[in-house]
């Protein structure tokens, strides 16, 4: 018996017509939509400040306007975390939409994640719940389930547990569903989107992924026939490494052993996943705290032609008096210029100024006025990419942990009944596993100084203030070289801004992969916009562009 679970959204703002594409493109039993991320919770929190009835992903409602009837006709159940900070509000809105359209749909929602009242000063504080609240809703006949902050994989573990009758202690099966859910959660990233070797297929419009899930927890990752992109062991490996760390991947339902995952090509656009083992979940739940950190302003000065360093020094000296009161001032000179350049753009460098402070006027009027006044009184060729504004609020993210019993996890059914979801019976403190043995090194031979990306793929992402960079080899021989060559120390040499930070390397031999966690590189999280690439999305591609001495046998 196979359960076909698809995904139609990887973030709030994903392709609008994906819901219809997934419902009409092939067979499905359940369609999921992931709309939440750390930054999204902050955005929804600000929405709720303006309107207490807001706090959910409004685009989901607009998508349903066109698709609810199709889902009903085809018997496809929909499970989504688009409820954000207000799952009850979105569930009511879906009911009103269904009544207006004359479609008999039973809508349920999951609550209990909101802990904002327990964390004064937070704009939003929400626990990451597991999938058994979703399972309770589906077992009681719900056609559409709305959640707030659940783990991304819970959108798959919940339907799977309901369909197959899994118990809380079926850890291996649940872990298999977590892996399937983690592959699906980011939509087209599993079908060639954002993929290091994107030239292996046509990724101009990748289709969205689906999992054919089996009762034992194994699955096949695929996509609807005729859709763009491609699914192979590499695209699945890349997504498995995204925003993870070591061998133990903790969640509220199960701790998944990523070091047990087996991948195999099962035909065109089909990757089989099996062998996944699971352990009892840790005794605590993660809670994401989103706060307003203050106000931020930015201006980018364009420096063209000769004397770039001297021009940058001049404008910094001129603005120094106006920036004296700001709590945080950051300058960055980006040398995009070339000598004897054939165009003005390629003759120009960018000097980026970012200012933060609790007071809006300090980063707004004071900075804006001082920068604009330099228009005719600074370096030759003075201009900026855009005039500075009045300063905009920015957020900071922090995660804390609470016991499972600190949340009132509840399934609220279409008829108003409330089913409490008990915490897990067994838990296991999360400890790091010892590193597995390294493979035998390659024999010595001639090398060539070349980019790492010629022999390895990478994908990177953010978790609060930390970033992870997953790196994998495409062949056994490349893995033997990579495992010995790309140590944490070598990573820090290649990525200079990580040298003063703590970098941990995790080995995942069955995936031929290394996963690096760089602590603190993103400051207070994506909403704080701490660095040029605030979510570390391209950190892996930067690493792939760095040169090492690579054995010629691999090139």
Protein Blocks (a to p, Z undefined) as FASTA:
>chain_A
ZZddddfbfbehiafklmmmmmmnpccfbdcddfbdfklmmmmmmmmmmomkgoiafklm
mmmmmmmmmmmmnopacddfklmmmmmlmmmmmmmmmmmnopacdddddehjacklmmgh
iabdcddddfklmmmmmmnopabdcdddddfklmmmmmmmmmnopafklmmlmmmmmmmm
mmmmnommmnopapfklmlpcckbccdddddddfkopacddddehiacjddfklmmmmmm
gopabfbdcdfkbccdfklpccddebehiacdehiacddddfbdcddddddfbdcddddd
ddehehklmmmmmmmmmmmmmmmmpmbdcdddddfbcehiabfklmpccdddddddfblk
lmmmmmmmmmmmmmmmccehiacfbdcdebpaddddddddddfklpccddddfkopacdd
dddfbdcdddddddddddddddddddddddfklmpccddddehjbccdddddfbfklmmm
mmmmmgfklmmmmmmmlmmpccdddddfknopacdddehklonojklomafblnommmmm
mmmmpccdddfklZZ
